[in-house]
Amino acid sequence: MASDDGATPRLGVLDELVGYHMRRASAVIATDFSRATAGTGMRQVLFGVLSIIEANPGINQGAVGRALGIQRANMVSLVNELDERGLIARRTASDDRRAFSLTLTPAGQRILADSLARLRQHEDDVLSNLSGTERATLILLLSRIEARSN
């Protein structure tokens, strides 16, 4: 039982559960992401979509959605939002007239570069107690967990 003297209560079995710690760490990172990108209108999912498009000019929206694990209906609304904001250009794909190929506009390139600079600082702040090797190990371990879902 927790004490009323202000001491932090023991976590019990939560201390041993990876999922609990991942959820808490994710919440810390998401909150700081929002702080870091305040005023840009950028959200994690939009940053992810822009990043994939930048790395793969001309990619179709279905492939972007698969890469990020985004459902088709949700991907359509994200692409519409980015298009309306002038951050991407979509054209009918040459190899499939039913699909759109996506590229960043100059405005999309600028907001992605600005967001990336902010996010690098955000990660440096949030992960300041980890060495470069520990960060690389963390990414490797998280990637191995992610790979199980594919």
Salt bridges, closest charged atoms under 4 A:
ASP15 OD1 - HIS21 NE2 3.98
ASP32 OD1 - ARG35 NE 2.85
ASP32 OD2 - HIS122 ND1 2.55
GLU81 OE2 - ARG43 NH1 2.91
ASP83 OD2 - ARG90 NH2 3.36
ASP96 OD1 - ARG98 NE 3.12
ASP114 OD2 - ARG118 NE 3.01
ASP124 OD1 - ARG135 NH1 3.03
ASP125 OD2 - ARG35 NH2 3.88
